[in-house]
Amino acid sequence: MRIRRRSFGDFVKAFFAFVALAVLLVGVPGALATQIGWPLPNGVPSLDWLQQEITVDTFLNILTVVVWLAWAQFTACVLVEMKAALSGVGVPGRVPGAGPSQLLARQLVAALLLVGATAASFAPGLSQLGQSGYDANHKPASAAAQQTPGLFAQQQEQAADTAAALAEQASHAASHADAGGSTAKQGDTKYYRIQPPEGRHHDSLWEIAERHLGDGRRYKEIFELNKDRVQPDGSKLSEASLIRPGWIMEMPGDARGGELVEMPDEAPNVSPDVQQQIADYAQTGDHAQGGGSGAQGGGHEHAGGGPSTSQVSLPEQRPAPDTGHQQATGVGAESDSSFGLPEALLTAPLLAAGLLGALGRRRRQALWQSAFGAVGGRRGMEPPTPSGDAQDVQDALLVGADPEGVRLLDRSLRGLAASLAEESRPLPVVYAAWLSNGDLHLQLAQPAGKPPAPWQQGQDQTFWMLARTDAERYEDVDTAAPYPGLVSLGTMDDSRLLLNLEAVPGIVSLSGREADRAAVFASVAAELATNGWSDRMTITLVGFGQDLTPLAPNRIRHLEDVEALVETMEAETRQRRGALGAAGHDSVLTGRTGPAQHTRWAPHLVLLAAQPSAEDAVKLAELAADAGRLGIGYLVGTETGDLPGAAWEMEITGQGKLLAPLLGLELDAQLLPAAQQRAVVELFVDADPENRPDGGPANRPPFLVDISEQGRPAVYARLVGPYEIIGLDTPDGDRSALLHEALALLLLHREGVHPRVLSSALWPRGVTDDVRGALLDRLRDWLGADPDGTPRLGTDSSGRLTLAKSVVSDLDVLRSLYHEATQGKGVDSRAVRGRLLTDALVLVRGPLLADRPEGRYRWLTHEIVDAQLPLLVADTGLALCEFHMEKNRAEKAIEALNAALRTAPADERLWHELLRAAHATGDTSRLTALATDLIGRSGARGLPPRTEALLDELLPTWRDAIAAVG
């Protein structure tokens, strides 16, 4: 880096900074000590002292204490800034509650040190003081050219100015390197070898930069130093998220840490082979070609080995934050193709999480409806197994979903609303939100003051930022969702944009080809209907080719034409205006706090895919003029891009780019193409039992086993209760838990598991194909082969992993026993039915995978087996109870019901039959005790109506009897 010559002005600034620091650090405490003295009492105050009259001296003492505290805080800021500036390593620590004080201390220390020996390393940050605010000063030089994406040209211009200044600095540095002015020596270069995975932890450039450079955002420096250089295994680093164990990374010159290796110096802890690999790798760097390596900035490689003219990568007309590795969705880190899965859903983590959660709820609801007789003849129904496109879409949802990201976003927004309510502050109008590596940036319509902790000011007063680490400390709060209209539009430089449709001051127009527009509309509608950061809303769809109503019948309504839409929205606009006026609110945001927050002011979002006529467009523009205040949003499609009343205009291209030139946006659009849209709807339709009147096939389990003696399996896994495996040796080493988890997932999905679904379940943060392949090889070796040589782990025609029939779980046996007892041999033989049901109930040893270790099996949250198993056990217990009651064996029936209740304690059917069986014994006291137990379990909600009615029939005096018992 070229060292700038100090001017006379620099010395003047340094002098005044020294005077200011001397006055603040020495003069202030000296004046307090000599003029006022010690303000606190010399002893422990007595009660009489507290009752004394308050005088002017009392106020002076209180003020003096405040000044002492402010001086101590400022002194701490100066010490922190001096340490960081003199060491030249890392970023300054933050002094709690000292934002302005620390900024002042930084400017004074910078001015003082500007003429010192460390000025060269500190000077580049001075141009940013007073412009980007506190947070911007923490960005490394190589990342300072980029900021949080904005929707306005003003932010774009600011970012461009900053980037231009840094580019000029970089070009000076490059020129200096060409002239031989670089002081870096090859012997000072440091290298890092990518470590093999340990459990679920895998090395990433972000974590390497965080450990050895002090800031994970500097991962791009490492990437630029090593991009396209041949690694020891012959491959090259082409994407920052795709690194492999054993690769070598050249590190910037200021890297620190015990895992680094300096070459060609001797490294006693590194094997000769690795030393040779590093030495060979060092010959491929920029210094070997005569270019400057850029110890601090990480110079870009360039064609022909010539010098790079700039060390700063400038985004073209689209400022974005310098982010690390992709969000922890398990999507971005896969180094192979999508294996035929829909890419649109693999790259939409929030949409996939919403759809997957809604689908799970729909399937659970169908199970409960069938079990409790809401749909006749479907007790014990198994959810249909999807096939074809629907199966691919379901797998893509499992791989792409980021439920943790949705949870953090929801908690962060509700936590912000709760904090503002405690301070009696209104919710600010938010136009958009950006998600960057888990950090949340809210873009406000206008400055709204200082954000409540732990939120921080962003790049200017219209940005509020919450770090992921702070978001993870949020807990669930009972407050209304403040911004339910946020919806994903796409990504830009690894940052995901969510637009707040209900806050737009007018219509948002979308132009482009009809098919491309439809894909955007479908994605927006599906995410709004199923997202996890909203409570209630109405979504009105007009002009959609495929009706998305099955996704959320309570939210989505479909209108046939624009005329019906205009009529509907005119009435609702009048109603909302009147309601806001009567409530005394100026907008829906002020109505989302206070006692009425959960009962009103839900957004109404209109998605009009077909272009309206000129007359209808004018009417919609008039309605939308005041829509932002009323919580109504309009997204309207147009062929020409010229729509009256359009506040924000966007265009979707045939290449999947979402453009908004006036807003400075160029996104990789989030889409839901027609084929995936149909498959998603098919999943939801098939999950509804009312749409499948032929209940017969759905009653059959997906996998039946031979329950005779001849059908003894080669491998038997006990999943219902503690996890045990019979017939296999326990794998050695730390990989045993991973193999057990993989086998459990395969056992719960006998229809087959996609390889990417398996790897996403085991490594939610992503995994490379070689690591996944190694696991599958170990799993095949562990499971072995049948006597005929057939591997017990195979693949079907679609490439999904399947288990041989010789590998069985107790859940498979339980399902088979129940099916055989109720629909097979047990139908015609009472003795066989009783034996099969008894054997089935004996298998139940507790909940599914009762002893699973903490942190594993998180994929079970996407499954419905936690709802299936209790219902299956309850059905088995009820069938065995009925079997015994036919012969008046009430005690045996009670024993069977109690066994089932241990796994399904909330099943009302079991309690009803237990009451009837207890009544059959003729023991009134036993029936009274059972009723007392039921009341204790029901809590404040009281007994269900049907249970009360049954007690009235069996024991009319139960209320008096329970009252007498106390």
Stockholm file with secondary structure:
# STOCKHOLM 1.0

chainA/1-966         MRIRRRSFGDFVKAFFAFVALAVLLVGVPGALATQIGWPLPNGVPSLDWLQQEITVDTFLNILTVVVWLAWAQFTACVLVEMKAALSGVGVPGRVPGAGPSQLLARQLVAALLLVGATAASFAPGLSQLGQSGYDANHKPASAAAQQTPGLFAQQQEQAADTAAALAEQASHAASHADAGGSTAKQGDTKYYRIQPPEGRHHDSLWEIAERHLGDGRRYKEIFELNKDRVQPDGSKLSEASLIRPGWIMEMPGDARGGELVEMPDEAPNVSPDVQQQIADYAQTGDHAQGGGSGAQGGGHEHAGGGPSTSQVSLPEQRPAPDTGHQQATGVGAESDSSFGLPEALLTAPLLAAGLLGALGRRRRQALWQSAFGAVGGRRGMEPPTPSGDAQDVQDALLVGADPEGVRLLDRSLRGLAASLAEESRPLPVVYAAWLSNGDLHLQLAQPAGKPPAPWQQGQDQTFWMLARTDAERYEDVDTAAPYPGLVSLGTMDDSRLLLNLEAVPGIVSLSGREADRAAVFASVAAELATNGWSDRMTITLVGFGQDLTPLAPNRIRHLEDVEALVETMEAETRQRRGALGAAGHDSVLTGRTGPAQHTRWAPHLVLLAAQPSAEDAVKLAELAADAGRLGIGYLVGTETGDLPGAAWEMEITGQGKLLAPLLGLELDAQLLPAAQQRAVVELFVDADPENRPDGGPANRPPFLVDISEQGRPAVYARLVGPYEIIGLDTPDGDRSALLHEALALLLLHREGVHPRVLSSALWPRGVTDDVRGALLDRLRDWLGADPDGTPRLGTDSSGRLTLAKSVVSDLDVLRSLYHEATQGKGVDSRAVRGRLLTDALVLVRGPLLADRPEGRYRWLTHEIVDAQLPLLVADTGLALCEFHMEKNRAEKAIEALNAALRTAPADERLWHELLRAAHATGDTSRLTALATDLIGRSGARGLPPRTEALLDELLPTWRDAIAAVG
#=GR chainA/1-966 SS CCCCCCCHHHHHHHHHHHHHHHIIIIIHHHHIIIIICCCSCSSCCCHHHHTSCCCHHHHHHHHHHHHHHHHHHHHHHHHHHHHHHHHCSSCCCCCTTCHHHHHHHHHHHHHHHTTSTTHHHHGGGGGGTTTSHHHHTTSCGGGTTCCCCCSSHHHHHHHHHHHHHHHHHHHHHHHHHHTTCCCCCGGGCEEEECCCCBTTBCCCHHHHHHHHTSCGGGHHHHHHHHTTCBCTTSCBCCSTTCCCTTCEEEECTTCCCTTCEESSSCCTTSCHHHHHHHHHHHTTSGGGGTCCCCTTTCCCCCGGGCCCSCSCCCCSSCCCCCCCSCCSSSSTTCCSCCTTCCHHHHTCHHHHHHHHHHHHHHHHHHHHHHHTTSSTTCTTCCCCCCCHHHHHHHHHHHHHCCHHHHHHHHHHHHHHHHHHHHTTCCCCCEEEEEEETTEEEEEESSCCCSCCTTCEECSSTTEEEECHHHHTTCCCCSCCCSCTTEEEEEEETTEEEEEEGGGCSSEEEEESCHHHHHHHHHHHHHHHHHCSSCSCCEEEEESCSSCCGGGCTTTEEEESSHHHHHHHHHHHHHHHHHHHHHHTCSSTTGGGSSTTTTTSCCCEEEEECSCCCHHHHHHHHHHHTTHHHHTEEEEEEESSSCCTTEEEEEEECTTSEEEEGGGTEEEEECCCCHHHHHHHHHHHHHHCGGGCCCCTGGGSCSCCCCCSGGGCCSEEEECBSSCEEESSCCCCSTTHHHHHHHHHHHHTCTTCBCHHHHHHHHCTTCCCHHHHHHHHHHHHHHHCBCTTSCBSEEECTTSCEEECTTEEEHHHHHHHHHHHHHHSGGGTCHHHHHHHHHHHHHTCCSSBTTTCCTTCCGGGGGCSHHHHHHHHHHHHHHHHHHHHHTTTCHHHHHHHHHHHHTTCTTCHHHHHHHHHHHHHTTCHHHHHHHHHHHHHHHGGGCCCHHHHHHHHHHCTTHHHHHHHHC
#=GC SS_cons         CCCCCCCHHHHHHHHHHHHHHHIIIIIHHHHIIIIICCCSCSSCCCHHHHTSCCCHHHHHHHHHHHHHHHHHHHHHHHHHHHHHHHHCSSCCCCCTTCHHHHHHHHHHHHHHHTTSTTHHHHGGGGGGTTTSHHHHTTSCGGGTTCCCCCSSHHHHHHHHHHHHHHHHHHHHHHHHHHTTCCCCCGGGCEEEECCCCBTTBCCCHHHHHHHHTSCGGGHHHHHHHHTTCBCTTSCBCCSTTCCCTTCEEEECTTCCCTTCEESSSCCTTSCHHHHHHHHHHHTTSGGGGTCCCCTTTCCCCCGGGCCCSCSCCCCSSCCCCCCCSCCSSSSTTCCSCCTTCCHHHHTCHHHHHHHHHHHHHHHHHHHHHHHTTSSTTCTTCCCCCCCHHHHHHHHHHHHHCCHHHHHHHHHHHHHHHHHHHHTTCCCCCEEEEEEETTEEEEEESSCCCSCCTTCEECSSTTEEEECHHHHTTCCCCSCCCSCTTEEEEEEETTEEEEEEGGGCSSEEEEESCHHHHHHHHHHHHHHHHHCSSCSCCEEEEESCSSCCGGGCTTTEEEESSHHHHHHHHHHHHHHHHHHHHHHTCSSTTGGGSSTTTTTSCCCEEEEECSCCCHHHHHHHHHHHTTHHHHTEEEEEEESSSCCTTEEEEEEECTTSEEEEGGGTEEEEECCCCHHHHHHHHHHHHHHCGGGCCCCTGGGSCSCCCCCSGGGCCSEEEECBSSCEEESSCCCCSTTHHHHHHHHHHHHTCTTCBCHHHHHHHHCTTCCCHHHHHHHHHHHHHHHCBCTTSCBSEEECTTSCEEECTTEEEHHHHHHHHHHHHHHSGGGTCHHHHHHHHHHHHHTCCSSBTTTCCTTCCGGGGGCSHHHHHHHHHHHHHHHHHHHHHTTTCHHHHHHHHHHHHTTCTTCHHHHHHHHHHHHHTTCHHHHHHHHHHHHHHHGGGCCCHHHHHHHHHHCTTHHHHHHHHC
//
